[in-house]
Amino acid sequence: MTQRTDPDNLGFSSLAIHAGQEPDPLTGAVVPPIYQVSTYKQDGVGGLRGGYEYSRSANPTRTALEECLAALEGGRRGLAFASGLAAEDCLLRTVCTAGDHVVIPNDAYGGTFRLFAKVYERWGVAWTAADLSSVEAVRAAVQPGKTKVIWVETPSNPLLGICDIAALAHVAHDAGALLVVDNTFATPYLQQPLSLGADVVVHSTTKYMGGHSDVVGGALIAADDDLGARFAYHQNALGAVAGPFDAWLTLRGIKTLGVRMDRHCTNAAAVAELLEAHPKVSAVHYPGLPSHPGHEVAAKQMRGFGGMVSFRHADGEAAAVEVCNRARLFTLGESLGGVESLIEHPGRMTHASAAGSPLEVPGDLVRLSVGIEDLDDLVADLRQAL
């Protein structure tokens, strides 16, 4: 599919609806078709029609999603994968070899930590966990000549830590490393890391991009053509690509990303304020609160503070688990970013793989993915659960 929309002249939500998604030239369909096809007729040996030969290598529905992702993040090349971790794996296989080193957040997503600690470490890629909110701590963690990637989550999962993307880009580039930003929590609607100096953006498109808890996917968006071409080579060689129906579902979700994120942000801010004032809560992690240590940095690089909130229960781990069990409108479940609100206990659920490591999360921590339901109903549910 040929993108005829000029991203330089459109606002975010217009790009979300139109980038990579011009009406079908054959029928005029305003939504990209689902090309549920594995192979394509070639116009002679080596004569590819529109560049398509086999759907692992390229598929028109996936192309539409990849063009849209690149436009939304302001990147040169977007690539869609079967999951967020598949995207991370492709990135690391592309840029790292045995003997290389990566700096990761000391509060990284459990699946990302597992990938480094249980998979890549066995293949000779070393890692150091650092407090990424401290530029000096990151600089101290860099191993000259060996560090190839500084891996950033901002906001982080599940402690909602914030780091200064522009400052860390300077640290990475001074060391000859890439700055990779997992932008899953913020989405390109709230934050655009490539414009702040990052080299690659990673997404679990399962979350806010898809937005409806009905599809699993991942993405890489590269700031330059050469890196994007290297990712594309490995995407094809490794094969963990987004299927056409998954790409179509993700595109459908992206169309409403802006309006959904506005509501997520409004609801989450109110929930965070409620929790901060509650006697059963000892700490609230939400970058929109002035009390958050990263509030000023978040306000500088984000247009809103997102829909994720975590908090610590004043009565300890057992009480935190019981809050999760008592919630009604907040569904007990892993994942995040859907229109429905979710609650979970990271220590026993999404971040169990980090138990006993430097990335272990507090046992009294509860994580909320605040959805777009009526705020009064969400508040009432949290009050009774607490």
KAFENZI-V234951 format. One record per residue. N is the residue number from 1. RES is the residue in one letter. SS is DSSP state (alpha for helix, beta for strand, coil for the rest). PHI is phi in radians with two decimals (NA if undefined). OMEGA is omega in degrees with one decimal (* if undefined). Layout:
BEGIN
n->[N	N]
res->[RES	RES]
ss->[SS	SS]
phi->[PHI	PHI]
omega->[OMEGA	OMEGA]
END
This chain:
BEGIN
n->[1	2	3	4	5	6	7	8	9	10	11	12	13	14	15	16	17	18	19	20	21	22	23	24	25	26	27	28	29	30	31	32	33	34	35	36	37	38	39	40	41	42	43	44	45	46	47	48	49	50	51	52	53	54	55	56	57	58	59	60	61	62	63	64	65	66	67	68	69	70	71	72	73	74	75	76	77	78	79	80	81	82	83	84	85	86	87	88	89	90	91	92	93	94	95	96	97	98	99	100	101	102	103	104	105	106	107	108	109	110	111	112	113	114	115	116	117	118	119	120	121	122	123	124	125	126	127	128	129	130	131	132	133	134	135	136	137	138	139	140	141	142	143	144	145	146	147	148	149	150	151	152	153	154	155	156	157	158	159	160	161	162	163	164	165	166	167	168	169	170	171	172	173	174	175	176	177	178	179	180	181	182	183	184	185	186	187	188	189	190	191	192	193	194	195	196	197	198	199	200	201	202	203	204	205	206	207	208	209	210	211	212	213	214	215	216	217	218	219	220	221	222	223	224	225	226	227	228	229	230	231	232	233	234	235	236	237	238	239	240	241	242	243	244	245	246	247	248	249	250	251	252	253	254	255	256	257	258	259	260	261	262	263	264	265	266	267	268	269	270	271	272	273	274	275	276	277	278	279	280	281	282	283	284	285	286	287	288	289	290	291	292	293	294	295	296	297	298	299	300	301	302	303	304	305	306	307	308	309	310	311	312	313	314	315	316	317	318	319	320	321	322	323	324	325	326	327	328	329	330	331	332	333	334	335	336	337	338	339	340	341	342	343	344	345	346	347	348	349	350	351	352	353	354	355	356	357	358	359	360	361	362	363	364	365	366	367	368	369	370	371	372	373	374	375	376	377	378	379	380	381	382	383	384	385	386]
res->[M	T	Q	R	T	D	P	D	N	L	G	F	S	S	L	A	I	H	A	G	Q	E	P	D	P	L	T	G	A	V	V	P	P	I	Y	Q	V	S	T	Y	K	Q	D	G	V	G	G	L	R	G	G	Y	E	Y	S	R	S	A	N	P	T	R	T	A	L	E	E	C	L	A	A	L	E	G	G	R	R	G	L	A	F	A	S	G	L	A	A	E	D	C	L	L	R	T	V	C	T	A	G	D	H	V	V	I	P	N	D	A	Y	G	G	T	F	R	L	F	A	K	V	Y	E	R	W	G	V	A	W	T	A	A	D	L	S	S	V	E	A	V	R	A	A	V	Q	P	G	K	T	K	V	I	W	V	E	T	P	S	N	P	L	L	G	I	C	D	I	A	A	L	A	H	V	A	H	D	A	G	A	L	L	V	V	D	N	T	F	A	T	P	Y	L	Q	Q	P	L	S	L	G	A	D	V	V	V	H	S	T	T	K	Y	M	G	G	H	S	D	V	V	G	G	A	L	I	A	A	D	D	D	L	G	A	R	F	A	Y	H	Q	N	A	L	G	A	V	A	G	P	F	D	A	W	L	T	L	R	G	I	K	T	L	G	V	R	M	D	R	H	C	T	N	A	A	A	V	A	E	L	L	E	A	H	P	K	V	S	A	V	H	Y	P	G	L	P	S	H	P	G	H	E	V	A	A	K	Q	M	R	G	F	G	G	M	V	S	F	R	H	A	D	G	E	A	A	A	V	E	V	C	N	R	A	R	L	F	T	L	G	E	S	L	G	G	V	E	S	L	I	E	H	P	G	R	M	T	H	A	S	A	A	G	S	P	L	E	V	P	G	D	L	V	R	L	S	V	G	I	E	D	L	D	D	L	V	A	D	L	R	Q	A	L]
ss->[coil	coil	coil	coil	coil	coil	alpha	alpha	alpha	coil	coil	alpha	alpha	alpha	alpha	alpha	alpha	alpha	coil	coil	coil	coil	coil	coil	coil	coil	coil	coil	coil	coil	coil	coil	coil	coil	coil	coil	coil	coil	beta	coil	coil	coil	coil	coil	coil	coil	coil	coil	beta	coil	coil	beta	coil	beta	coil	coil	coil	coil	coil	alpha	alpha	alpha	alpha	alpha	alpha	alpha	alpha	alpha	alpha	alpha	alpha	alpha	alpha	coil	coil	coil	beta	beta	beta	beta	beta	coil	coil	alpha	alpha	alpha	alpha	alpha	alpha	alpha	alpha	alpha	alpha	alpha	alpha	coil	coil	coil	coil	coil	beta	beta	beta	beta	beta	coil	coil	coil	coil	alpha	alpha	alpha	alpha	alpha	alpha	alpha	alpha	alpha	alpha	alpha	alpha	alpha	alpha	coil	coil	beta	beta	beta	beta	beta	coil	coil	coil	coil	alpha	alpha	alpha	alpha	alpha	alpha	alpha	coil	coil	coil	coil	coil	beta	beta	beta	beta	beta	beta	beta	coil	coil	coil	coil	coil	coil	coil	coil	coil	coil	coil	alpha	alpha	alpha	alpha	alpha	alpha	alpha	alpha	alpha	alpha	coil	coil	coil	beta	beta	beta	beta	beta	coil	coil	coil	coil	alpha	alpha	alpha	alpha	coil	coil	alpha	alpha	alpha	alpha	coil	coil	coil	beta	beta	beta	beta	coil	coil	coil	coil	coil	coil	coil	coil	coil	coil	coil	coil	coil	coil	beta	beta	beta	beta	beta	coil	coil	alpha	alpha	alpha	alpha	alpha	alpha	alpha	alpha	alpha	alpha	alpha	alpha	alpha	alpha	coil	coil	beta	coil	coil	alpha	alpha	alpha	alpha	alpha	alpha	alpha	alpha	alpha	alpha	alpha	coil	coil	alpha	alpha	alpha	alpha	alpha	alpha	alpha	alpha	alpha	alpha	alpha	alpha	alpha	alpha	alpha	alpha	alpha	alpha	alpha	alpha	coil	coil	coil	coil	beta	beta	beta	beta	beta	coil	coil	coil	coil	coil	coil	coil	coil	coil	alpha	alpha	alpha	alpha	alpha	alpha	alpha	coil	coil	coil	coil	coil	coil	beta	beta	beta	beta	beta	beta	coil	coil	coil	alpha	alpha	alpha	alpha	alpha	alpha	alpha	alpha	alpha	alpha	coil	coil	coil	coil	beta	beta	coil	coil	coil	coil	coil	coil	coil	coil	coil	beta	beta	beta	coil	coil	coil	coil	coil	coil	coil	alpha	alpha	alpha	coil	coil	coil	coil	coil	coil	coil	coil	coil	coil	beta	beta	beta	beta	beta	coil	coil	coil	coil	coil	alpha	alpha	alpha	alpha	alpha	alpha	alpha	alpha	alpha	alpha	alpha	coil]
phi->[NA	-1.61	-1.46	-1.86	-1.43	-1.50	-1.14	-1.26	-1.98	-2.17	-1.34	-1.04	-1.19	-1.17	-1.11	-1.04	-1.54	-2.04	-1.11	1.27	-2.30	-1.11	-0.91	-1.03	-1.14	-1.41	-1.99	1.47	-0.96	-1.45	-1.94	-0.97	-1.14	-1.50	-1.46	-1.43	-2.51	-1.73	-2.42	-2.40	-1.16	-1.75	-1.52	1.59	-1.10	1.38	-1.70	-1.44	-1.52	1.27	1.54	-1.89	-2.35	-2.78	-1.29	-1.19	-1.32	-2.93	-2.50	-1.04	-1.20	-1.17	-1.03	-1.04	-1.12	-1.15	-1.17	-1.15	-1.04	-1.08	-1.13	-1.18	-1.60	1.20	-1.83	-1.57	-2.61	-2.00	-2.40	-1.92	-2.22	-1.26	-2.83	-1.11	-1.20	-1.11	-1.12	-1.07	-1.07	-1.08	-1.05	-1.19	-1.15	-1.30	-1.91	-2.08	-2.36	-0.96	1.73	-1.41	-2.40	-2.28	-1.70	-2.11	-1.21	-1.39	-2.38	-1.23	-0.96	-1.02	-1.17	-1.16	-1.03	-1.04	-1.08	-1.28	-1.37	-1.87	-2.00	-1.25	-1.05	-1.17	-1.77	1.61	-1.71	-1.54	-2.51	-2.31	-1.56	-2.38	-1.35	-1.32	-1.31	-1.89	-1.06	-1.18	-1.13	-1.17	-1.05	-1.21	-1.40	-1.18	-1.84	-0.93	1.45	-2.02	-1.26	-1.84	-2.50	-1.89	-1.76	-2.08	-2.08	-2.67	-1.15	-1.58	-2.06	-1.95	-1.59	0.96	-1.25	-2.15	-2.27	-1.47	-1.08	-1.09	-1.17	-1.24	-1.08	-1.13	-1.07	-1.08	-1.24	-1.11	-1.60	1.27	-1.91	-1.62	-1.73	-1.92	-2.06	-1.38	-1.80	-1.07	-1.18	-1.46	1.17	-1.17	-1.18	-1.72	-2.74	-2.20	-1.07	-1.09	-1.24	-1.74	1.96	-1.17	-1.70	-2.49	-1.96	-1.99	-2.35	-1.58	-1.27	-0.96	-1.50	-1.18	-1.09	-1.21	1.40	-2.27	0.96	-2.26	-2.71	-1.94	-2.95	-2.57	-2.67	-2.14	-2.24	-1.77	-1.38	-2.34	-1.14	-1.13	-1.12	-1.06	-1.17	-1.15	-1.08	-1.10	-1.05	-1.27	-0.99	-1.23	-1.21	-1.53	1.54	-1.50	-1.60	-1.25	-1.28	-1.07	-1.21	-1.11	-1.09	-1.14	-1.11	-1.14	-1.05	-1.04	-1.16	-1.05	-0.98	-1.87	-0.99	-1.05	-1.21	-1.15	-1.11	-1.00	-1.24	-0.98	-1.11	-1.07	-1.15	-1.13	-1.06	-1.18	-1.11	-1.08	-1.15	-1.04	-1.13	-1.08	-1.62	-1.51	-1.16	-1.52	-1.94	-1.62	-2.77	-2.15	-1.92	-2.73	-1.15	-1.36	-1.41	-1.00	-1.32	-1.21	-1.09	-1.79	-1.03	-1.17	-1.15	-1.06	-1.12	-1.31	-1.96	-2.19	-1.62	-2.89	-1.86	1.53	-1.93	-1.78	-2.39	-2.27	-2.60	-1.90	-1.47	-1.12	-1.73	1.70	-1.13	-1.05	-1.18	-1.11	-1.08	-1.17	-1.03	-1.04	-1.28	-1.50	-1.07	-2.04	-1.28	-1.31	-1.37	-1.29	-3.05	-1.43	1.31	-3.02	1.49	-1.49	-1.18	-1.60	-1.41	-2.18	-2.32	-2.72	-1.89	-0.96	-1.06	-1.89	-2.16	-1.13	-2.03	-1.06	-1.16	-1.62	-1.01	1.40	-1.88	-1.10	-1.76	-1.03	-1.64	-1.07	-1.22	-1.62	-1.55	-2.12	-1.96	-2.04	-1.80	-1.44	-1.51	-1.96	-1.15	-1.12	-1.05	-1.02	-1.23	-1.14	-1.09	-1.07	-1.17	-1.17	-1.06	-1.24	-1.18	-1.44]
omega->[-178.5	178.5	179.3	179.5	179.9	-176.3	-179.3	-173.5	-177.1	173.5	-171.8	-175.4	174.5	175.8	-178.3	-177.8	-170.3	-174.3	-178.4	-169.9	176.0	177.6	-178.1	-175.6	-178.5	-173.0	-173.8	178.2	-174.5	176.3	179.7	178.8	171.3	178.9	-178.3	-171.5	179.7	-176.0	-169.8	175.2	179.3	179.4	-174.6	-178.9	-178.9	-179.6	-175.7	178.4	-179.2	178.7	-176.0	177.3	-175.1	-166.9	168.2	-178.3	178.9	178.0	-174.4	179.0	177.3	177.1	179.1	178.4	-177.0	176.7	178.9	179.1	179.4	-179.8	-176.7	-179.8	-178.8	-178.2	-179.7	-176.7	174.6	178.8	-176.1	-173.1	-177.7	177.8	176.0	179.4	173.9	176.5	178.8	179.8	178.5	-180.0	-175.3	177.4	-179.5	-168.9	-176.5	171.7	179.7	-178.2	178.8	-174.3	179.6	171.3	-179.8	178.6	176.2	174.3	-175.9	172.6	-175.8	179.1	176.8	177.1	180.0	-180.0	179.2	-169.8	-173.9	-177.7	-172.7	177.3	179.0	-179.2	171.3	176.4	-177.7	180.0	174.6	175.9	-178.2	174.4	-173.8	173.9	178.5	179.2	-179.4	178.1	178.0	179.3	179.9	-178.7	-179.3	176.0	-174.1	178.6	-177.8	-176.7	-179.0	-177.0	161.8	-172.0	-172.7	162.9	176.0	-3.5	-176.2	-175.8	15.3	-171.5	176.3	175.0	-178.6	172.6	-175.4	-174.9	-177.2	-179.6	-179.4	174.9	177.9	179.0	-178.9	-174.3	174.4	-179.7	-177.0	-178.0	174.8	170.0	179.4	-178.3	170.2	-173.9	-174.3	-176.9	-174.2	-171.3	178.1	177.1	-177.1	-173.3	-179.4	-173.1	-178.0	179.1	-179.9	175.1	177.6	180.0	-177.3	170.6	176.7	174.3	153.7	-179.1	171.2	-168.1	-172.6	-177.1	173.7	166.1	-174.2	176.1	-178.4	-178.4	176.0	-179.9	178.2	-177.5	165.9	172.6	-175.5	-178.8	-179.2	-173.5	-177.0	178.8	177.1	178.7	177.1	176.0	-178.3	177.5	-178.2	175.1	179.7	-177.2	-177.9	168.8	-177.6	-172.3	172.8	174.8	-175.7	179.8	176.4	177.7	-179.7	178.3	179.6	176.0	178.2	179.0	-176.9	-177.5	-178.6	-175.6	-176.8	-177.6	177.2	-178.1	175.7	-179.3	175.6	-177.6	-179.5	-179.4	-177.6	179.0	179.6	177.7	179.7	178.6	175.9	-177.4	-178.3	-178.8	-172.8	-177.4	-179.7	-176.5	-178.4	179.4	176.7	177.8	176.8	-173.0	177.1	178.0	177.3	179.3	-179.6	-176.9	178.9	-173.6	-175.9	177.8	178.6	-179.8	-179.4	-171.4	179.5	176.8	177.0	-168.6	170.8	-174.1	-177.9	178.2	169.3	-178.9	178.9	-178.0	-176.5	-176.7	171.7	-170.4	-177.9	178.7	177.9	177.4	-178.1	175.0	178.8	-178.0	-176.6	-178.0	-178.1	179.3	171.5	-178.0	176.1	-177.4	175.3	-174.8	-173.3	170.1	176.7	-180.0	178.8	-179.2	179.7	175.4	178.8	175.7	-173.0	-176.1	-178.6	-175.5	-170.6	-175.3	178.3	-178.7	-179.5	-179.4	179.0	-179.4	175.5	-178.4	179.8	-178.2	-178.8	-179.7	-179.3	-175.9	173.3	178.3	178.6	164.7	-173.0	-175.6	-174.5	175.2	175.2	-174.6	-178.7	180.0	178.3	179.9	-179.5	-179.2	179.7	178.4	-178.5	179.4	179.5	*]
END
